[in-house]
């Protein structure tokens, strides 16, 4: 699949195709408030090496939802359940 996306430097345009950037901007307040005010138990397991939403987003989550358990996986990127399944499961089960 990556080969297809790379054709004619297509991977350099991929960021233009992802709608979630606009969605995040348009819905930020609503989404953040939902996390801050929910009575649903929250538990974050975060890949700190995620190049898009890694350590800088982890810090924001800790600030905005300080009551939620947070497990930082320092050597993991965007997909903790795939990159570190045992540690991810253990962190989820711990809370």
VMD Tcl script that draws the C-alpha trace (Angstrom):
set ca {
  {0.00 0.00 0.00}
  {2.78 2.45 0.87}
  {4.24 1.92 -2.59}
  {0.97 3.09 -4.14}
  {0.82 6.15 -1.91}
  {4.40 7.00 -2.80}
  {3.77 6.96 -6.54}
  {4.60 10.36 -8.03}
  {5.48 11.61 -4.55}
  {1.89 11.02 -3.40}
  {3.06 10.53 0.18}
  {4.01 14.21 0.18}
  {0.37 15.14 -0.39}
  {-1.21 12.72 2.05}
  {-1.63 15.37 4.75}
  {-3.92 17.28 2.37}
  {-6.26 14.31 2.17}
  {-6.87 13.68 5.84}
  {-10.01 15.39 7.04}
  {-9.39 14.84 10.74}
  {-7.15 17.91 10.94}
  {-10.11 20.13 10.06}
  {-12.41 18.07 12.29}
  {-10.04 18.49 15.24}
  {-9.99 22.25 14.81}
  {-13.75 22.54 14.32}
  {-14.67 20.24 17.24}
  {-11.86 20.83 19.71}
  {-13.93 22.49 22.45}
  {-16.75 19.97 22.23}
  {-14.37 16.98 22.29}
  {-12.21 18.32 25.11}
  {-15.26 19.14 27.22}
  {-16.61 15.65 26.66}
  {-13.38 14.17 28.05}
  {-13.24 16.60 30.95}
  {-16.87 16.13 32.01}
  {-17.57 12.47 31.31}
  {-18.50 10.08 34.08}
  {-17.15 7.20 31.98}
  {-13.89 5.89 33.45}
  {-10.92 6.99 31.34}
  {-7.51 5.38 31.08}
  {-4.87 6.59 28.65}
  {-2.03 4.46 27.29}
  {0.11 6.74 25.16}
  {2.93 6.18 22.69}
  {5.30 9.02 23.44}
  {7.24 8.59 20.18}
  {4.17 9.20 18.04}
  {5.37 11.89 15.60}
  {1.92 13.47 15.33}
  {0.29 13.16 18.73}
  {3.06 12.00 21.03}
  {4.60 13.71 24.03}
  {3.12 17.16 23.40}
  {-0.43 15.78 23.35}
  {0.29 13.59 26.37}
  {1.13 16.69 28.35}
  {-2.12 18.37 27.31}
  {-4.13 15.31 28.31}
  {-2.45 15.24 31.70}
  {-3.30 18.91 32.19}
  {-6.90 18.70 30.99}
  {-7.86 15.30 32.47}
  {-5.58 14.98 35.50}
  {-7.82 12.46 37.28}
  {-7.46 9.86 34.51}
  {-4.78 7.19 34.82}
  {-2.06 7.74 32.22}
  {0.60 5.26 31.13}
  {3.38 6.76 29.02}
  {5.16 4.25 26.80}
  {8.40 6.08 26.04}
  {9.60 3.74 23.28}
  {6.26 3.37 21.47}
  {4.83 5.35 18.55}
  {1.31 5.77 17.17}
  {-0.10 2.27 17.78}
  {0.52 1.06 21.36}
  {-1.81 -1.97 20.99}
  {0.24 -3.14 17.99}
  {3.70 -2.01 19.04}
  {3.53 -3.05 22.70}
  {0.43 -5.22 23.14}
  {1.42 -6.78 26.47}
  {2.30 -3.48 28.12}
  {-0.81 -1.82 26.70}
  {-3.06 -4.57 28.01}
  {-1.33 -4.52 31.41}
  {-1.81 -0.75 31.69}
  {-5.49 -1.03 30.81}
  {-6.07 -3.89 33.26}
  {-4.24 -2.04 36.04}
  {-6.99 0.54 36.34}
}
mol new
graphics top color blue
foreach p $ca { graphics top sphere $p radius 0.5 }
foreach p [lrange $ca 0 end-1] q [lrange $ca 1 end] { graphics top cylinder $p $q radius 0.2 }
display resetview
